[in-house]
Amino acid sequence: MKSVAQTVIEADRFYTIAAHTGNVIQAVEGSKDGGTVRLGKYDHKPEQEWSFVREGDGVYRIRNRASGKLLDLTMTGTANGTWLHLWEDVGGTSQMWKVEHTPEGTVRLRSSWAGGKCVDTVGIGAEVGAVLQIWQEVPGGGDQLWVISEVKDRVKRAAKVEARCVHRKGCRAGQGRKARCKEGC
């Protein structure tokens, strides 16, 4: 097996999560709760980019760039074959994933809720359209190994909040919630 450089996961960055075929995890119907998660060819779309919100040592919530929804287990399932989907952040353990590095530079994404079962593809294969599920670790299971790569061409920027005076509707001169504008309103 070829070795790849290990990516260091940092806050305020976005990443792709790719299978051995190069296809990436992407949100489908990502704007609603229960949106499907599948593999797709990387097209530099926000539905294919993820941030990792640190919860503990190697444990993260994986947030989709387009929708802000988290990678989650359908019906908080724990059985082999439970599909992954997107859901709003409910603070649940079914939305927590341990990133386990391998010597080859790939990672396994293990469910904190489902006894460490790994993110896998339905039907053995990592082709475009493959649905994601959890499954117990399979020795040599290439469909359970992922490459996390930083999205270099776009940097996450905090949304700029336009400061407004809170004393008079329409005044934009204030610099905070209770700031006064030059007009004294």
Secondary structure, 3 states (H helix, E strand, C coil): CCCCCCCCCCCCCCEEEECCCCCEEEEECCCCCCCEEEEECCCCCHHHCEEEEEEECCEEEEEECCCCCEEEEHHHCCCCCCEEEEECCCCCHHHCEEEEECCCCCEEEEECCCCCCEEEECCCCCCCCCEEEEECCCCCCHHHCEEEEECCCCCCCCCCCCCCCCCCCCCCCCCCCCCCCCCCC
